Amino acid sequence: MILRFTVADGLITDYRVFEDSLGITRTHLGQPLTTTSAAPTPTWTSDELNRISGADELEMAPLRRDGTLRRPVPIWVVRDGDDLYVRSFRGTDGGWWLTARASHEGHVRSGGVDKDVTFVEVPDSGVNDRIDTAYRTKYGRFGGAYVDPMVAARATTLKLVPR
């Protein structure tokens, strides 16, 4: 197989594939130039999901700007499908949340699982509705004084993505 193409302004302007054995010629004009493939997104194992979501608390240590981890803070964690989420009890003024939002990186420990993570903000209201329900279901036994602030803290929802 022989591949020939011309690139102008980030687009392939002339692209031909010659298959010598079959005599096939294919031509595509103006196709976007793609040079890399996306790496697969890391996921939690079933065991990690079960162990972390089965624990009442998760120790959260966001990465500071200087590259060091903050002191771990115990927080609540909930599961929605194959994803894990956290929120700040203190809302957008929570120290760990401000650090996590700035760096988007950190370390978590829960249920015997130690993992570096990426923090991803979650603006989706449908996901947040399910997370509200997960907090009420998992932590309702602690009463409204603790659960209500977590449900109200939607703006602080972070998805934990393993690295």
N, C-alpha and C positions, 0 to 999 in steps of 0.2 A: 504494500500500500504506500502511496506517495501522497503527502499532504502539502498543499500550497495555499498560501493566503497572503493578503495585503491588509495592513492595518492603517487606518486613518482616523484620528480623533477618538481613539478608544473603541472603534467599531471595526469589525472585519468587513472590508468592503468587497472583497472577492475571495471566495473560498471554494476550492475544488478538491475532491478526493478522487484519486484515480485508482481503481482496483485493476491491476494489470491482468490477473488471471481471468476475470469476468468481463473486462472491458466496460465497467460501469463508471460513469462520471456523474457526480452530484455537485450542484452549484447553489450556494446560499449567499445572498447579498445583504449587507448591513446588519449582520447578527452581532449582538453584544459579545465582546471579547471576555471570556472567562478563563482565568489562568489558575485558579485554585478551587479546591472543593472545601466545603464547610466541614469542620471537625465535628464528630458526633458529640452531642451534649451529654455530659456525665449525668448519671442517674443514681438514685439510692437503690440499694439491693432490698429485697423483701425483708430480709433479716434486720437491716439497719432501720427501715421504716417501722417495723413492728417494735423494735427495742426503743427507739426514740419516742414514738407516739404512745407507747405503753408507760413511759415515765411521766411523772407529774411535772418535772422541771428539766430545763436544758440550761447548761452553763454556756453563756455567750461571751466571746472575747473578740470584739471588732479590732481591726488593724488600724493603728493610728497613722497619721501622716509621716511620722518619722520611721515607720516600718516595724514598730514594736506593737505587741498586743496589749490592749487594755486589760485591766484586772477582770477576770470572769465574773459575770453577773448572772444570778439564777433568774430565769424567766420561764413563762409558760410557752408551750409549743403545741400546735395542733396539726393534724393531718387531713388533707383533702385528696383522696385518690392516692397517687404515687408522689405527692408533693408535701413538703413541710413548710409551715408558716409560723411567724412570730409577730407580735405587736408590742409596743411600748406602753406599759401601764401608766406612765407619766405623759403619754401623748408625745407631741412633737418637741417637747422640752426635755425628754429623757436623754441622759448623757450617752448611754450606749447606743441609742438610736441615732443621735446626731453623728457619732463617730462612724457607725455602720453605713449611714447614708452617704457620708463623705468619701469613704474608702471603697465601699461595696465588697469588702473582703474581711475575713476573720476566721475564727476557729470556734467550733461547738463541741460540747461533750454531753452525752446523755445516754443512759441505759447501757453503758459500757462501750459506746461508739465515740471515737475521737475523730474529728474530720475538719479539714480546711473547707471553707465554703465561700460562695459568692452570694451576696445579698441582692435580690432583684425586687425593685419596687412594684407594687401590684395596684394599679389604678382601676382594674376591671370590677365593676359593681357586682356582677354575677358571682365571681370568685369570692368577693368580700361577703356577700350574703351567705355563702356556704361556710366561710370561715367564722362568721358571727355564730351560726348554728353550732359549729364544731366547738367553739369556746363555751357556749351555754351547756352543751351536752357533756363535755369532758370535765368542766370545772364548776358546774352549777351547784355542786355540794358545798362550795365555799361561800355561796351567797352573793346577792346583788352588789354588795359593797366592793367586792373584788371583780366580779364578772362584768358588771355594767361598764366600768371604765375600759375594759378590754374590747368590748363590743363597740364602744364609742370611738375607739382609737383607730378607726379604719385607715386614716391617712398615714399611719405608721406601719401598715402591713408590709412585711418583707418575706419573700419566698427564699428558702434556703436551698441553694444548688450546690451539690458536692463538687469539689475540685480534685 
